[in-house]
Amino acid sequence: MLLRWCKNAWPYRELFFFLAWRDVKIRYRQTVLGASWAVLQPLVTMLVFTVLFGRMAKVPSDGIPYPLFSYSALLLWTYFSVALSGGSGALVGNAELIRKVYFPREALPAAPILAALVDLSVGMILLFGMMVYYHVPFTWHLLFLPLLVVELVVFAIAVSLVLASINVKYRDVKHALPFVIQLWMFLSPVIYPTTMVPERYRFLLALNPLTGIIETWRACIFSGRIMNWSLLEISIGVTALFLFLGASYFKSTERKFADII
């Protein structure tokens, strides 16, 4: 089913990128700081976390300077939360477009997720700058980072397909999502390493795809960290399952969008 969807969506690839570029322009229209917001949000959050968790609570960071430890994960988390917020409300926000013309409706939730990659790219510049400041060497493992971003994009799309579909009928999604996102962050190893979690509970943490992505991300950035391949394999497997279920649910409800929305 997934391959069939890709084949049907391929002729509309230019529409996907057009909608994504539209979202980028809308996001920074009439802003003073422009793309700097992509850096400010994770940067300010990192500073707060460094004071609260790094210095006051003494949360371990596996020997990595806590500002760099937290920012490396916050960069991914900020992308995911922004992408999820935009993707979940994309169908309702483009109701008029849905009523007027046919096109793969998946393009609407996917557009803000692709657009958020611009913010992630800008934030990476600061990450590399921090690596230079803290004398973290650049290794060939950094070449794996784009692959992890691809998995993160796929997972964000999978979750957004479900949330966007539900949001068409039940507008409670936009009220519940901020709470869910906040809770999800604490269930992901953003402010703490997985080694801090008791070993008997780590398998539950591993079921969260963000755990494998973030931990592998850190292993690629910081030399000397052991790559947990089983954690990554679980992450990829759960992401694939989410994508299958998300695409299936989206297709089963798609024909009702124009009538309900």
C-alpha positions as CSV (number, residue, x, y, z in Angstrom):
1,M,0.0,0.0,0.0
2,L,2.8,2.4,0.9
3,L,4.6,1.8,-2.5
4,R,1.3,2.4,-4.3
5,W,0.8,5.7,-2.5
6,C,4.3,6.8,-3.3
7,K,3.7,6.0,-7.0
8,N,0.4,8.0,-7.0
9,A,2.0,10.9,-5.1
10,W,5.1,11.2,-7.3
11,P,3.4,13.2,-10.1
12,Y,2.4,15.8,-7.4
13,R,5.9,16.2,-6.0
14,E,6.1,19.8,-7.2
15,L,2.9,20.5,-5.2
16,F,4.5,19.1,-2.0
17,F,7.5,21.4,-2.4
18,F,5.3,24.4,-3.4
19,L,3.2,24.0,-0.2
20,A,6.3,23.6,1.9
21,W,7.9,26.7,0.5
22,R,4.6,28.6,1.0
23,D,4.7,27.6,4.7
24,V,8.3,28.8,5.0
25,K,7.4,32.2,3.6
26,I,4.3,32.6,5.8
27,R,6.3,31.6,8.9
28,Y,8.8,34.4,8.5
29,R,6.6,37.1,6.9
30,Q,6.7,40.4,8.8
31,T,9.1,39.1,11.4
32,V,12.0,41.2,12.6
33,L,14.4,38.3,13.5
34,G,13.3,36.0,10.6
35,A,15.1,32.7,10.6
36,S,16.9,33.6,13.9
37,W,13.8,32.2,15.7
38,A,14.9,28.8,14.6
39,V,18.0,29.2,16.8
40,L,16.5,31.2,19.6
41,Q,13.9,28.7,20.8
42,P,16.2,25.7,21.3
43,L,19.0,28.1,22.5
44,V,16.9,29.7,25.3
45,T,15.5,26.4,26.3
46,M,19.0,25.0,26.5
47,L,20.1,27.8,28.8
48,V,17.1,27.2,31.1
49,F,17.7,23.5,31.1
50,T,21.4,24.0,31.8
51,V,20.7,26.0,34.9
52,L,17.8,23.9,36.2
53,F,18.9,20.4,35.3
54,G,22.6,20.7,34.6
55,R,23.7,22.8,37.6
56,M,20.9,22.7,40.1
57,A,19.5,19.2,39.7
58,K,22.9,17.8,38.6
59,V,21.4,15.6,35.9
60,P,24.2,13.5,34.4
61,S,25.2,14.0,30.8
62,D,27.6,11.1,30.2
63,G,30.6,13.3,30.4
64,I,29.4,15.7,27.7
65,P,29.1,19.4,28.6
66,Y,25.5,19.8,29.5
67,P,24.8,22.8,27.2
68,L,25.9,20.8,24.2
69,F,24.3,17.6,25.5
70,S,20.9,19.2,25.8
71,Y,21.1,21.4,22.7
72,S,21.9,18.5,20.5
73,A,18.6,16.8,21.5
74,L,16.6,20.0,21.8
75,L,17.4,20.8,18.1
76,L,15.6,17.6,17.1
77,W,12.9,18.0,19.6
78,T,12.1,21.5,18.6
79,Y,11.9,20.4,15.0
80,F,9.5,17.5,15.9
81,S,7.2,19.6,18.1
82,V,7.0,22.4,15.5
83,A,6.4,19.9,12.7
84,L,3.7,18.1,14.7
85,S,1.9,21.3,15.5
86,G,1.9,22.4,11.9
87,G,1.0,19.0,10.4
88,S,-1.8,18.2,12.8
89,G,-3.7,21.4,11.9
90,A,-2.9,21.5,8.2
91,L,-6.2,20.0,6.9
92,V,-8.4,22.3,8.9
93,G,-6.2,25.3,8.0
94,N,-6.6,24.5,4.3
95,A,-10.3,23.7,4.3
96,E,-11.1,25.9,1.2
97,L,-8.4,24.3,-0.8
98,I,-9.7,20.8,0.0
99,R,-13.2,21.7,-1.1
100,K,-12.1,23.2,-4.4
101,V,-9.6,20.8,-6.1
102,Y,-8.4,17.3,-5.8
103,F,-4.8,16.5,-4.9
104,P,-3.2,14.0,-2.5
105,R,-4.4,15.3,0.8
106,E,-1.2,14.0,2.4
107,A,0.6,17.0,0.9
108,L,-1.0,19.3,3.5
109,P,0.3,17.6,6.7
110,A,3.6,17.0,5.0
111,A,4.2,20.6,3.9
112,P,4.8,22.2,7.3
113,I,6.9,19.2,8.3
114,L,9.2,19.7,5.3
115,A,9.1,23.5,5.8
116,A,10.4,23.0,9.4
117,L,13.6,21.5,7.9
118,V,14.7,25.0,7.2
119,D,14.7,25.8,10.9
120,L,16.5,22.6,11.6
121,S,19.2,23.5,9.1
122,V,19.7,26.9,10.7
123,G,19.9,25.4,14.1
124,M,22.6,22.9,12.9
125,I,24.9,25.9,12.3
126,L,24.9,26.8,16.0
127,L,25.3,23.1,16.9
128,F,28.5,22.9,14.9
129,G,29.7,26.2,16.4
130,M,29.2,24.8,19.9
131,M,31.1,21.7,18.9
132,V,34.1,23.9,17.9
133,Y,33.7,25.9,21.2
134,Y,33.8,22.7,23.3
135,H,36.5,21.1,21.2
136,V,34.3,18.2,20.1
137,P,36.0,16.7,17.0
138,F,34.2,16.3,13.7
139,T,34.2,12.6,12.7
140,W,32.9,10.7,9.7
141,H,29.9,9.6,11.9
142,L,28.4,13.0,11.2
143,L,27.5,11.6,7.8
144,F,24.8,9.5,9.4
145,L,23.0,12.6,10.7
146,P,20.9,13.2,7.5
147,L,19.6,9.6,7.7
148,L,18.4,10.2,11.2
149,V,16.7,13.4,10.1
150,V,14.9,11.3,7.4
151,E,13.6,8.9,10.0
152,L,12.5,11.9,12.1
153,V,10.6,13.4,9.2
154,V,8.9,10.1,8.4
155,F,7.9,9.7,12.0
156,A,6.5,13.2,12.2
157,I,4.5,12.7,9.0
158,A,3.2,9.4,10.3
159,V,1.9,10.9,13.6
160,S,0.6,14.0,11.8
161,L,-1.5,12.0,9.4
162,V,-3.3,10.5,12.3
163,L,-3.7,13.7,14.2
164,A,-4.7,15.7,11.2
165,S,-7.4,13.2,10.3
166,I,-8.8,13.2,13.9
167,N,-8.6,17.0,14.0
168,V,-11.0,17.3,11.0
169,K,-13.8,15.8,13.1
170,Y,-12.7,16.5,16.7
171,R,-11.2,19.9,17.2
172,D,-10.0,18.8,20.7
173,V,-6.7,17.9,19.1
174,K,-5.4,21.5,19.0
175,H,-6.2,21.8,22.7
176,A,-4.7,18.5,23.8
177,L,-1.6,18.6,21.6
178,P,0.4,21.1,23.5
179,F,0.0,19.0,26.7
180,V,0.9,15.8,24.8
181,I,4.0,17.4,23.3
182,Q,5.2,18.7,26.6
183,L,4.7,15.2,28.2
184,W,6.3,13.5,25.3
185,M,9.5,15.6,25.8
186,F,9.9,14.2,29.3
187,L,9.4,10.7,28.0
188,S,12.3,11.2,25.5
189,P,16.0,11.4,26.5
190,V,16.2,15.2,25.8
191,I,17.3,16.4,29.3
192,Y,18.7,13.1,30.5
193,P,20.6,10.1,29.1
194,T,19.0,6.7,28.8
195,T,21.6,5.4,31.2
196,M,19.8,7.4,33.9
197,V,16.6,5.2,33.5
198,P,16.6,1.9,35.4
199,E,17.5,-0.9,33.1
200,R,14.2,-2.8,33.7
201,Y,12.3,0.2,32.3
202,R,14.5,1.0,29.3
203,F,12.5,-1.2,27.0
204,L,9.5,1.0,27.5
205,L,11.6,4.1,26.7
206,A,12.9,2.3,23.6
207,L,9.3,2.0,22.2
208,N,9.4,5.8,21.7
209,P,11.1,6.2,18.3
210,L,12.6,9.5,19.4
211,T,14.7,7.6,21.9
212,G,16.6,5.7,19.3
213,I,16.9,8.8,17.1
214,I,18.2,11.1,19.8
215,E,20.6,8.5,21.3
216,T,22.0,7.6,17.9
217,W,22.2,11.3,17.0
218,R,24.4,11.9,20.1
219,A,26.5,8.9,19.4
220,C,27.2,10.3,15.9
221,I,28.1,13.7,17.2
222,F,30.2,12.8,20.3
223,S,33.1,10.4,19.5
224,G,33.6,7.6,22.0
225,R,30.0,6.9,22.7
226,I,28.9,3.4,21.9
227,M,26.3,3.1,19.1
228,N,23.2,1.2,20.4
229,W,22.1,-0.5,17.3
230,S,19.3,-2.4,18.9
231,L,17.8,0.9,20.1
232,L,17.9,2.2,16.6
233,E,16.4,-0.9,15.1
234,I,13.5,-0.7,17.5
235,S,13.1,3.0,16.6
236,I,13.0,2.2,12.9
237,G,10.6,-0.6,13.3
238,V,8.1,1.4,15.4
239,T,8.4,4.3,12.9
240,A,7.6,2.0,10.0
241,L,4.6,0.7,12.0
242,F,3.4,4.2,12.7
243,L,3.7,5.1,9.1
244,F,1.7,2.1,7.9
245,L,-1.0,2.7,10.5
246,G,-1.0,6.5,9.9
247,A,-1.3,6.1,6.1
248,S,-4.0,3.5,6.4
249,Y,-6.1,5.6,8.8
250,F,-5.7,8.7,6.7
251,K,-6.8,6.9,3.6
252,S,-9.8,5.4,5.3
253,T,-11.0,8.8,6.5
254,E,-9.9,10.9,3.5
255,R,-13.2,10.7,1.5
256,K,-15.1,12.4,4.4
257,F,-12.8,15.4,4.7
258,A,-14.6,17.7,2.3
259,D,-18.0,16.9,3.8
260,I,-17.0,17.4,7.5
261,I,-14.4,20.2,7.3
